[in-house]
């Protein structure tokens, strides 16, 4: 199924799947907004910043931006996707 939880999987699977997908989408929207100069003056960007800063800020402390590229964003995005796959693989069928 494209938009549903696969057959035989439970609600925990859906929570992990859709929760991490929401974080990934929030990170993407925030990155696109930063390219167009939309900053935290807007309420939606403040909300997205609060949602995604817990993943990006610790990485930014270690890895600083290189020119115009924010490497911390890409590493955070990769880590969230990796976490999603590992958690979904670790769940038993029916959870």
Rosetta blueprint (number, residue, H / E / L):
1 X L
2 X L
3 X L
4 X L
5 X L
6 X L
7 X L
8 X L
9 X L
10 X L
11 X H
12 X H
13 X H
14 X H
15 X H
16 X H
17 X H
18 X H
19 X H
20 X H
21 X H
22 X H
23 X H
24 X H
25 X H
26 X H
27 X H
28 X H
29 X H
30 X H
31 X H
32 X H
33 X H
34 X H
35 X H
36 X L
37 X L
38 X L
39 X L
40 X L
41 X L
42 X L
43 X H
44 X H
45 X H
46 X H
47 X H
48 X H
49 X H
50 X H
51 X H
52 X H
53 X H
54 X H
55 X H
56 X H
57 X H
58 X H
59 X H
60 X H
61 X H
62 X H
63 X L
64 X L
65 X L
66 X E
67 X L
68 X L
69 X E
70 X L
71 X H
72 X H
73 X H
74 X H
75 X H
76 X H
77 X H
78 X H
79 X H
80 X H
81 X H
82 X H
83 X H
84 X H
85 X H
86 X H
87 X H
88 X H
89 X H
90 X H
91 X L
92 X L
93 X L
94 X L
95 X L
